Amino acid sequence: MGSPGREDLDVLEASVGHGFASRRLLQHALTHVSASSARPDSYERLEFLGDRVLGVVVAHMLYEAFPGESEGELSRRLADLVRKETCAEVAEGWGVGPFIRLGDGEAQTGGRKKRAILGDICEAVIGAVFLDGGLPAAEVVVRSAFANKMRSPGRKLRDAKTSLQEWAQARRLPTPRYRLASRSGPDHAPFFEVAVDVEGFQAAQGAGASKRAAEQSAAQAFLDREGIEIEQAGRGVAP
């Protein structure tokens, strides 16, 4: 698709909650690698930056909001709030779908609705806001988008790996096994793909900048694919 017009981007900026001094940054954040002539022209670098900014701001929010909770409890809340699925929900709320720049193949396969791409776009937009307006501007956007999710009483407090393991144990299944599918990238910025095997089920895959992050992503992919909801106490509830 072509670049959105100025008036269209006005609508998106209002939804995100930040008026960009550099519209080019916003357009960059909306460009999938399939629509770019070179990988650095896609949103991937902004996604990397936005992921870190998001983590800092959400950690600060949790520190303020839950003064009586332990480091472990805060870490579980953080993992839930910054995972791709939650970021995808935020991107959907912003209405970014029509603005994403995709290659023809990705567009034809429903790329604008793919959770992984939406989650990436959320982080890339946050990274773009950070570069455009600094940490104060990024904090305004993150707090606006994530505050209600942080306070939602139904959000689970278990990370994906723990949730999957408890779900498997409740069904007398062997402990899920994680295996490295691939590793790419330079030593200072590696990228891992991991598969998780659960007896009797098709393997699910995830990716991340560390083996631990990739394992969490794989576990979450399994939970999402199988429609497994996790109660706050951590017990798996199959639909």
N, C-alpha and C positions, 0 to 999 in steps of 0.2 A: 504494500500500500504506500501511497505518498505520505509526505509529512503532513501532520494535521495543521490546519490553519490557525492563525493567531486567536481568532474568536473561539475555536474549539479548545485550544490550550487554556484560555481564560477559564472555561468551565472546569477543566481538570485541576487547574491551580486552586480554584475556589474549593473544590472537593478535598484536595490534599491539605489545604490550609497554609499555602505559601506562594507568594508571588515572586517568580524568578526574575532576578536581574539579568541572568543569562538563560534565555530560552533554549539555547543549544545544549545546556546541561540536562534539561528535562527531556529533550528529544533523544539525547544519548542514552538516558536511563530507560527509554522505552524501546530501544533497538535491540532485538534478539540477534544472536550470532548468525542466524540463517539469513538475515537481511543486511548484513554488513559485508564489505569487501575484505576486511581483515579483522581478526579476533579483537584487537584493541579498540576497534570502532564499535563494538557491541557494549552491552551494559555490564559485562562481567566484572570489570575493574570497579565500577561504581557499586556493584552488588557486594564485592569484597569489603569495600569501605563501609557501606551502609550496614552490613552485618555487625561490624565492630561498634559502630555508633549506636545502633539499636541495643546491643547488649549493655553498653555503658548506661544509657538512659533508662532502660527497663530495670537494671540492677539498682539504680538510684531510686526509682519509683518504688520498688519492692522494699528497699531498706527503710524508706519513709513510711510506707503504708502498713508494714507488719513488724513493728518494733519488738514484739515478743517472740518472734520465730527464730529458730536456729539457722546456722549457715546451710545445713542440709536441706531444710524446708524451703529456704529462699532459693537455693540452687534448683530444686525441683520446679518451683514456680517459674523461675527464669527459663529453664529448658522448655517448658510448655509454651510460654509466651513468645519465645523467639523462634520456635520451630517453623518449618516451611508452611505447614498447614494453617497456622495462625496468621502468618504473613500473607498467605493467599486470601484469607478472609478479609484482611485489611485492604488488600488491593482490589478485591471485588467491591468492597464498600466505597472505595474511591471511584469506582467505575472506569478502571484503566483499560479494560478489554478492547474497546474500539480504537484506542490510541497506540496499541502495541504495534511496532513495525516488525513484520515477519516476512521470511521468504515464502514463495508461493507454496512449496511443499508443506511447510509447517502450518501455514494458514489453512490449507485445504484439509489438514488433519485435526482441526479444532484447536490450534495452538493458543488462541485467545482465552480458552476456557481451561487449559491445562493447569493443574494446581502447582506443579513445579515451576512453570514459567511465571505464574502470578506471584508466587512467593518470591522468586528472584526479582521481579519488577518492584515489589514493595521495598526490598532492601536497596535496590539501585536508586529508587526515588529518594529514599532517606539519605543515601550517600550524596546524591545530587544536591539536596537541600543543604546538607552540611557544607559542601564546597561553595555553594551560592551564598549562604547566609551565616555560616559558622554553627558552632554547637548550640547556641541559644535558639536559633531558628529550627534546627533539627529536633531539639527537645520539645518545642511547642508542637511540632507535627507528631512526634512519637507519643507524647502524653495524650494528645487529642484522640489518636487512633487506638491506643492500647489501654487507656485507663479503665474503660468499661469491661474489657476482657479480663483485666487483672482482678477486678472486683467480683467477677461472675462466680457465684457460689458453686456452680456445677463443674468448674474446671478441675481437671484431675491434678493430683499432686505427685504422681509417679512419672518417672521418665519412661520413654517407650520401651527400652530394654527390660526394665524391671516389670513393667506392665505385661509385656509379652511372656516373660518367664513365669509370672504368677498365673497368667491365663493358661499356659501350657501345663503347669503343675496341677492346677485345679482339675484338669482333664486327664491326669495321670499320663501325660505325654513326656517324653525325654526333654531335657533342657535344650532350648533352641541352640543351634550351632552356627557360628559366624565364620565365613571364609572370605579371604581377600580375592576379589575377582580381577582387579587391575590396579596398577599404580602408575600415574603419569605426572608430568610437570617436573620442574627443577627441584633440587634438594631444599631450597629455601621456600618453595611454594608448592608442595606436593598436592596431588589430588587422588583420592582413594575411592574405589568402588568395591562395595562389600555385598555379599549375598547372605541371607539368613535362611537356614533350613529348619523346618518344623516337620516332624514325622507325619506323613499323610497329607501334606499340603505342598503346593508348588512354591518354590523358593521365591523370595522377594528381594529386590535389590535397592540399595541406597548409596549415596555418595556424599563426600565431604572433604574438608581440608585436613582431616586427621582420621586415623582408623576408628577412633572412638565416635567421632561425629558421623562417620559413614555407617557404623553399626547402629547408632541411634536412628539414622535415616532409614536404614533397611527395616529395623523393627517397626518403625512408624508406618512404613509402606505396607508391611504385612497387616498391621492392625487396620489400616484404612481400607485395604483391598478386601479383607474378610468381613468388614463391617463390625468390628469388635469395639464396643464402647467400654471404657474403663471408668469404674466408679471412683469417687474421691478416696475411698479406702484402699483402692488399688486392685479390687477384684474384677476380673474380666466378666463382661456380660454379653453373651452372644445374642444377636437379635432373633 
